[in-house]
Every structure is written in structure tokens, then in C-alpha cells.
């Protein structure tokens, strides 16, 4: 029986949970949220902790909620909040009365009815963190307000998993803010919250890899109030992502810059010797593609070679992809400059920046993709900063139809 099957059949007792809800101007959602949490946790031991950074009447609404004698409601109002939503979650984790901390948003897009499902999964003892995923099984992200937000969410997930292929091996939805975590397994002092993606911090900054279980859920529509998503939040996420994975991404970028400079030098040398410039450019491109592959093997993805395909396969995939990327990028550049009237230099910069993201994602997620998760009881090998030799990774078994 798989961990999720155990939870579904009720064989595992739900753990006691402290439900931590970060809020910012969510006065219209609080009463309904508490009602549904209390209804969902009948028969469980639970508490609700609102960590509030609001500038409206939300604290007063929370304080006015009557005691039902079973699920207490506590309020931590931060007059000078630090760390954004992530900082609020950490404050709630520190104040929690129970070892298992359920993190969820205050807008009811995270259905409280999932709490007992996740608590039962935690009760199996097979996970350090239970994640409610929009991209697992029957999960869905219908509550995202627009096709653009759908696209941004999926792109962010893909990029995050590319940057942390080992730590995210068992996580299909690192962008979610809906998860249940075993606080004793979290080195809270290592966390450096910069915004709203606290799950990413928890999964990446631990000295060990967290054992992950996922349960599918449907991301609902906001009950009241306005979404906090913004361009600023997106910039903060990118900063957080680069800070967490600065080493791999920056090394990839440095090699790309070296390759570009080498390309120019080769073209200059060959044309100065009388070679036709298009032939010189083609030779320079192939030489730098091969050189970049060798450097990436040694300095960027060296820790992932054990789980990747044979080097000949990796080489073929890299060379073919880079040639296809160049064949696509140059016509796009032509359209931007000739048809759209964009100056050549900024147009080139835009296409190179997009190409960098695409190349890095492809190399991480395809060429150097880790192998299947080891079976329970085996020792997984993670990123270079993993120290988890004593920790098996358990993953929910799933059929082909469950692929995210």
C-alpha cells in the first residue's frame, strides 16, 4: 500500500496540526475560513494562528471570532513585518503549539477540507512535508485569475525544478503555499525569507533533503478581497530563486559569456586569414558549442552526471539543441530588428537573455535530468550541497495519467 493509499483508507491517524495563516487585508475571508477549518478538523487536534500584517480591520475581525472550545484561534499582529509572507510563516512556525504546521493562504483558494487528508498522509510517518499540488493527479489550477498567471505559474515551476533537479525531484508544485511540514525537521534559522515562496526556502535550505509526499488539490477562486500577485512579487521570486541557486545558474552564464567571446575571436581569426565570414561563423559556432558542453560537464552539472544518460547521448542532445536554438533565435532577431523596428543591440540582448533561460532549463531538465527516485530504504544522491545519506526519499506512487 502506498502512503497516499494509507491516508485515503484512514489507516493512519491524522496528526495534530497548527494551521498558520498569513494575512494581509483579508477581513472579508477570515470568518468563513475559520468556519471551514473548524468543520474540516472535527475529530482532530488543531489550532489556528493568524500572522497578520494588515493595514485594515482584519486584526479586529480575527480578535472577535468566538471560542468554540475545540479549535482555538490565535492572532500574531506584526506591527513591523519583515520577510513578507515567508517571514510571517516563520513567525507562525515558531509560535505553533504542535509539531506539524499547516501553512495555507487566507483567501480560501486553499480548501480547508484538504487539511485532514494531508494530516493523515503525515500520520503515516513517511514524510517530513506533505504538499498540496495543483499539478499532481487530479489537481488543477483553475483558480488562477488569467491565462497569463497560468503561464507564469507553469514557467516558474519549470524553471525552479530545473535549478534544483534533486531537491525538487519529488515536488511537482514548488510554487504552492499550501503544505504541511514537520517543524522538528526544519532548520528554521537557515531560512532567509524574501517574499511569498516559503516552500522553496524550506525544501532547498535544509542540510538534508526533505521526504516529500504530495496530495492533489484544486486551486479555488478567491472568496473575497484582491489578489496580492504583482510584478514586484515576480521580481522578488526571481531574486529569491537566483539567491538559492546562484552557483549553478551563474556558472552556466559565465560559460556562455566565455563561449560568446571565444566565438568572436574565432571569427576574427579565420576571417583575417581570408576565410569567408559565414563559413567562419559556422565553424566558430560549432567549436564554442562543443567547448561549452565540455565546460558545463565539469563546472556546472558535474554533480548530476551519476544520474544522467551516457555522455555521448548528453553530447548529442546538447549539440542538436544548441544548433536548433541558434536556427530559431536568428530569424526571431531578424523579425525584431527588420519588421518591428527594434534597435539591433537591445534586440540581440533580449534574444540572448531568453536563449539563456531556455538553454539552462533544457540542460537541467532534459540533458542532466536525474534518474528515478530510489525505492524506500535506498540512499538518494542529491545536489552538491545535500547531506542526506541517512535519509530515504519516499514518493507517492502514481500511474502515467498522474504525470504533472
C-alpha positions in Angstrom: 0.0 0.0 0.0 1.3 3.4 -1.0 1.5 6.3 1.5 -1.4 8.1 -0.2 -3.5 4.9 -0.2 -2.8 4.5 3.5 -4.0 8.1 4.2 -7.1 7.6 2.0 -8.2 4.4 3.8 -7.9 6.0 7.2 -5.3 3.5 8.3 -3.1 6.4 9.6 -4.3 8.7 12.3 -4.2 12.4 11.4 -1.5 14.3 13.3 -2.3 17.3 15.5 -1.8 20.5 13.4 -1.2 24.2 13.9 -2.8 25.9 11.0 -0.7 29.0 10.2 -2.4 31.6 8.0 -0.5 34.7 6.9 -2.9 37.5 6.3 -2.7 41.0 4.7 -6.0 42.8 4.4 -8.2 39.7 4.3 -11.0 40.8 6.6 -13.7 39.5 4.2 -12.3 36.0 4.3 -11.5 35.4 8.0 -14.8 34.3 9.4 -15.6 31.9 6.6 -12.1 30.5 6.7 -12.3 29.7 10.4 -15.7 28.1 10.0 -14.4 25.8 7.3 -11.2 24.9 9.1 -13.2 24.0 12.2 -15.6 21.9 10.2 -12.8 20.2 8.4 -10.9 19.3 11.6 -13.7 17.7 13.5 -12.1 14.7 15.4 -8.6 16.2 15.1 -6.4 18.3 17.5 -5.9 21.6 15.8 -5.3 25.3 16.4 -5.4 28.3 14.0 -2.7 31.0 14.1 -3.2 34.2 12.1 0.0 36.0 11.4 -1.3 39.4 10.4 0.4 42.2 8.6 -2.8 44.1 7.7 -3.5 47.8 7.5 -7.3 47.3 7.5 -9.7 45.9 10.1 -8.5 42.3 9.7 -6.9 42.1 13.2 -10.2 43.3 14.8 -12.2 40.7 12.8 -9.9 37.9 13.9 -10.0 39.0 17.6 -13.8 39.0 17.5 -14.0 35.3 16.5 -15.7 33.4 19.3 -14.1 30.5 21.0 -15.7 27.2 20.1 -14.0 25.3 22.9 -12.2 23.0 20.4 -10.1 24.8 17.9 -8.5 27.9 19.4 -7.8 30.9 17.2 -4.7 33.0 18.0 -3.6 36.3 16.5 0.0 37.5 15.9 -0.2 41.0 14.6 3.2 42.2 13.3 3.4 46.0 13.5 6.8 46.0 11.7 6.6 42.9 9.5 9.8 41.5 8.0 10.4 38.9 5.3 6.9 39.3 3.7 4.7 36.3 3.6 7.7 34.0 4.2 8.6 35.9 7.3 5.0 35.6 8.6 5.1 31.8 8.1 8.3 31.5 10.0 6.8 33.6 12.9 3.8 31.2 12.9 6.0 28.1 12.9 7.9 29.5 15.9 4.7 30.1 17.8 2.9 26.8 16.9 1.9 24.6 19.7 2.1 21.4 17.6 5.0 19.8 15.7 3.1 19.7 12.4 2.4 23.1 10.9 -0.2 23.5 8.2 0.6 26.6 6.0 -2.2 28.0 3.9 -3.4 31.3 2.4 -6.2 33.3 3.9 -8.3 33.8 0.8 -9.9 30.3 0.6 -8.1 29.4 -2.6 -6.6 26.7 -0.5 -9.5 24.5 0.6 -9.5 23.7 4.3 -11.1 20.4 3.5 -7.6 19.2 2.4 -6.3 19.6 6.0 -7.4 16.1 7.2 -6.2 14.5 4.0 -2.7 16.0 4.4 -2.7 15.3 8.2 -3.5 11.6 7.5 -0.6 11.4 5.0 1.7 12.9 7.6 0.4 10.3 10.1 1.9 7.5 8.0 5.4 8.7 9.2 6.7 8.6 5.7 7.1 12.3 5.1 8.7 15.4 6.5 6.4 17.6 4.4 3.1 17.0 2.7 2.5 19.3 -0.3 -0.9 20.0 -1.8 -0.1 20.1 -5.5 -2.0 21.7 -8.4 -0.1 19.5 -10.9 -0.4 16.1 -9.4 -3.1 13.6 -10.4 -6.5 15.3 -10.4 -5.1 18.6 -9.1 -5.8 21.7 -11.1 -5.0 25.5 -11.0 -8.4 26.8 -12.2 -8.4 29.5 -9.5 -5.6 31.4 -11.2 -7.2 34.6 -12.4 -5.9 34.7 -16.0 -4.2 32.6 -18.7 -1.1 34.8 -18.1 -1.0 33.8 -14.5 -1.3 30.1 -15.6 1.6 30.6 -17.9 3.7 32.4 -15.3 3.0 29.7 -12.7 3.9 26.9 -15.0 7.0 28.6 -16.3 8.1 29.4 -12.7 7.6 25.8 -11.7 9.6 24.5 -14.7 12.5 26.9 -14.0 12.6 26.1 -10.3 12.7 22.4 -10.9 15.4 22.9 -13.5 17.5 24.8 -11.0 17.1 22.2 -8.2 16.6 18.9 -10.0 17.5 16.8 -7.0 15.7 18.8 -4.2 12.6 19.1 -6.4 12.6 15.5 -7.7 9.5 14.7 -5.6 7.8 18.1 -5.8 5.6 19.0 -8.8 4.4 22.3 -7.3 7.2 24.2 -5.6 5.2 27.4 -6.1 2.4 26.4 -3.8 1.8 28.0 -0.4 -0.3 25.0 0.8 1.7 22.4 2.7 2.0 20.6 6.0 5.5 20.5 7.4 7.1 18.7 10.4 8.7 21.5 12.3 11.4 19.5 14.0 12.8 18.6 10.6 13.1 22.2 9.6 16.3 24.2 10.4 14.3 27.4 10.8 17.4 29.5 11.4 18.7 28.6 7.9 15.7 30.1 6.2 16.0 33.6 4.6 12.5 34.6 3.5 12.4 37.3 0.8 8.8 37.0 -0.3 6.0 34.6 -0.7 7.7 31.3 -1.8 8.5 29.9 1.6 8.1 26.3 0.5 11.0 26.8 -1.9 13.1 28.1 1.0 12.2 25.1 3.2 12.9 22.5 0.5 16.3 24.0 -0.6 18.0 25.4 2.5 17.8 22.3 4.7 21.0 20.4 5.4 19.1 17.3 4.4 16.6 16.5 1.7 13.0 16.6 3.0 11.0 13.5 2.5 8.0 14.6 0.4 4.5 13.3 -0.2 2.1 15.1 -2.4 -1.7 15.2 -2.5 -3.6 16.7 -5.5 -5.9 19.6 -4.9 -7.9 22.1 -6.9 -6.8 25.6 -6.5 -10.0 27.5 -5.9 -11.1 31.1 -6.6 -10.6 33.9 -4.2 -13.6 34.2 -1.7 -13.2 38.0 -1.1 -10.6 40.7 -1.5 -8.0 41.2 -4.1 -5.0 39.1 -5.2 -1.6 40.1 -3.9 0.2 38.8 -7.1 2.1 41.6 -8.8 5.2 42.3 -11.0 7.0 43.2 -7.8 6.3 39.8 -6.3 7.6 38.2 -9.5 10.8 40.2 -9.3 11.2 39.1 -5.7 10.7 35.5 -6.7 13.4 35.7 -9.3 15.8 37.3 -6.8 15.0 34.5 -4.3 15.5 31.8 -7.0 18.9 33.2 -8.1 20.0 33.6 -4.4 19.1 30.0 -3.7 20.7 28.6 -6.9 23.3 31.3 -7.6 26.1 28.9 -8.1 24.7 26.7 -10.9 23.0 29.4 -12.9 25.9 31.9 -12.6 28.4 29.2 -13.7 26.2 28.4 -16.7 26.0 32.1 -17.6 29.8 32.6 -17.2 30.5 29.7 -19.6 28.0 31.3 -22.0 29.8 34.6 -21.9 33.2 32.9 -22.4 31.7 31.0 -25.3 30.4 34.2 -26.9 33.8 35.9 -26.6 35.6 32.8 -28.0 33.1 32.8 -30.9 34.0 36.4 -31.8 37.7 35.6 -31.5 37.5 32.6 -33.8 35.5 34.5 -36.4 38.1 37.4 -36.3 41.0 34.9 -36.6 39.5 32.9 -39.5 38.3 36.0 -41.5 41.7 37.6 -41.0 43.2 34.6 -42.7 40.9 35.1 -45.7 38.0 32.7 -44.9 34.5 33.8 -45.9 32.7 35.2 -42.9 29.6 32.8 -43.0 31.9 29.8 -43.1 34.0 31.3 -40.3 30.8 32.0 -38.2 29.6 28.4 -38.7 32.9 26.9 -37.6 33.1 29.3 -34.6 29.6 28.3 -33.5 30.3 24.6 -33.6 33.6 25.0 -31.8 32.1 27.0 -29.0 29.1 24.7 -28.7 31.4 21.7 -28.2 33.7 23.7 -25.8 30.6 24.9 -23.8 29.5 21.3 -23.4 32.8 20.2 -22.0 33.0 23.1 -19.6 29.4 22.6 -18.4 30.1 18.9 -17.8 33.0 19.8 -15.5 31.8 23.1 -13.8 28.0 23.3 -13.9 26.4 19.8 -13.9 29.2 17.7 -12.6 27.2 16.6 -9.5 24.3 15.3 -11.8 26.4 13.1 -14.1 25.8 10.0 -12.0 22.0 10.0 -12.7 22.1 11.3 -16.3 22.4 9.4 -19.6 25.7 8.4 -21.2 28.0 11.2 -22.2 27.6 10.5 -25.9 23.8 10.9 -25.5 24.3 14.1 -23.5 26.7 15.5 -26.1 24.3 14.7 -29.0 21.4 16.3 -27.2 23.4 19.4 -26.3 24.8 19.9 -29.8 21.5 19.3 -31.6 19.6 21.6 -29.2 22.1 24.5 -29.4 22.0 24.3 -33.2 18.3 24.3 -33.3 18.2 27.2 -30.8 20.5 29.2 -32.9 18.5 28.4 -36.0 15.4 29.7 -34.3 16.9 32.7 -32.5 18.5 34.3 -35.6 15.1 34.6 -37.5 13.5 36.0 -34.4 16.2 38.6 -34.2 15.6 39.4 -37.8 11.9 39.9 -37.2 12.5 42.1 -34.2 15.0 44.4 -36.0 13.7 44.5 -39.6 9.9 44.2 -39.1 9.4 45.6 -35.6 12.0 48.4 -35.8 13.8 47.5 -32.6 17.5 48.5 -32.5 19.9 45.6 -33.1 21.7 45.8 -29.8 18.7 45.7 -27.4 17.0 43.1 -29.7 20.1 40.9 -29.5 20.2 41.3 -25.7 16.6 40.2 -25.4 17.0 37.1 -27.6 20.2 36.1 -25.8 18.6 36.5 -22.4 15.6 34.4 -23.5 18.0 31.9 -25.0 19.9 31.6 -21.8 16.8 30.7 -19.8 15.7 28.2 -22.5 19.2 26.6 -22.7 19.6 26.4 -18.9 16.1 24.9 -18.4 16.7 22.3 -21.2 20.1 21.2 -20.0 18.9 20.9 -16.4 15.5 19.2 -17.0 16.4 17.1 -20.1 20.1 16.5 -20.6 21.1 16.2 -16.9 17.7 15.1 -15.6 18.1 12.9 -12.5 17.0 9.3 -12.7 14.0 7.8 -10.9 13.6 8.3 -7.2 15.2 5.4 -5.3 12.9 3.0 -3.6 12.1 3.4 0.1 15.2 2.4 2.2 17.7 3.3 -0.5 20.1 6.2 -0.4 19.4 9.0 -2.9 22.2 11.2 -4.2 21.3 14.9 -4.3 22.8 18.2 -5.2 26.3 19.1 -4.2 25.0 20.7 -1.0 22.9 17.7 0.1 23.9 15.9 3.2 21.2 13.2 3.3 23.0 9.9 3.2 20.9 8.7 6.2 17.6 9.8 4.7 15.4 7.8 2.3 13.1 9.7 0.0 9.6 8.5 -0.2 7.4 9.4 -3.2 3.8 8.8 -3.8 3.4 6.1 -6.5 1.4 7.2 -9.4 0.2 6.0 -12.8 1.1 7.5 -16.1 -2.1 9.6 -16.0 -0.8 11.3 -12.9 2.2 12.9 -14.6 2.3 16.6 -14.0 
